[in-house]
Amino acid sequence: MTKRKNKDETTVKKRTQLVMRTAQVLSVDKAKAEELLSTSLKPSVRVNPLAGEPTEIMKKMTSLGWTGDSISWCENGYSVDEGFTQLRDSQLVNDGQIYLQNEASWLPVVLLDPKPGMEVLDICAAPGGKTSHIAALMENKGHLVANDNSRPRLMKLQQNLTRLHVAADYTLHDATRLSRKLNGQQFDAVLLDAPCSGEGLINLERPKTLESWSVAHVKRLSTLQKQLIREAWSVLKPGGRLVYSTCTMAPEEDEAVVSYLLKHNDDATVQSIHLAIPGARSGVTSWGERTFHPDVARAMRLIPGSGREAFFVCVIEKENGSGE
C-alpha cells in the first residue's frame, strides 16, 4: 500500500511540474495547459509513392471506408477522419503503400526538403517513418543513409524500410561519435530527430504516459542532444541543411540545444520557416534565467491540440565556405 501511495504521489508531483512548465513555455494559464496536455492524438496517413501510384492507393483507401482531407503543407499527406481501423489492419500497410502516423512527424522531413540525387543522413532513424518519407521525396535516387545505435532497432528499421520499398544504406553507429565513425564523409542534408522526453506524447488522462518523464530526465537528455547536434553539424557539407527536431516542449531540449550549436559555430544560420500550420509558434528566446541566441525565434513550435502532438523543429544551414 505504501509503495502504491508513493507512486501516486510521484505521479501527482510530475503532473504538477509538467503542467506548470507547459503553461510557462506556451504563455497560457494552468487550466489551458491541462486542456492541451489532455488532448488525444489523431492519426494521419501518408501515401507512399514508392509503393504505387498515389491516386490508385487512395482509391483503395476509400474503398476501405477511409475519409479525410489533404494536408496542405505535405504532399501525399491526409487526415484520417474515418476508417482508421480498416486502414491499420489492411494489406495497404503490409505492402508499404501507406504509413500511419501523426501529421506533426512529417514536418521535419518537409523542411529538410531532400531532393533526388542528394546525399542524406537520418541520424536516429528507427523505426523509419521519417526515413521512408525522405526516400519518397528523393524518389529513391541519391544516397540515403539510415543510422541507429541499437542493433535490435536497426533490424526493425531495415524490415520496415524494406516493406516501404526504400533504397538505403544502414549504419550502426553511436551518434555521439558519428564524425569519427563516418571517416570524414559528409552529407547535403542531415536529419536529427533527437531522442527526447516525449512531452508531445503525454496525455494527462493516461497517467502511465507520465512515468518516464521528469525534469531530471529532461536535463540529462539536453546534455545528450548537444553532443548529437555537434556531431550532426560536423558531418554536414558546407552549404548543407540540418533539421533538428523533437516531440517535446522542454526548452532545455529544444532552443537550448540549437543555441548551443549557434554559440560554437559561426557558420550556422537558422532559417525562417514559411509554412502556414495552425498551432505553430516561434521558438522562445528565454527560459527561466536563461537567455538563448535570438535566432532560435526562427524555429517552429507546434503546440498540442486538434489531435496533433507537440513538436519542435529548427532548420539550420551551414555557410558555404566557397563564398557562394
Secondary structure, 3 states (H helix, E strand, C coil): CHHHHHHHHHHHHHHHHHHHHHHHHHCCCHHHHHHHCCCCCCCEEEECHHHCCHHHHHHHHHHCCCECCECCCCCCEEECCECHHHHHCCHHHHCCCEEEECHHHHHHHHHHCCCCCCEEEECCCCCCHHHHHHHHHHCCCCEEEEEECCHHHHHHHHHHHHHCCCCCEEEECCHHHHHHHCCCCCEEEEEEECCCCCHHHCCCCCHHHHCCCCHHHHHHHHHHHHHHHHHHHHCEEEEEEEEEEECCCCCCCCHHHHHHHHHHCCCEEEECCCCCCCCEEECCCEECCEECCHHHHHCEEECCECCECCEEEEEEEECCCCCC
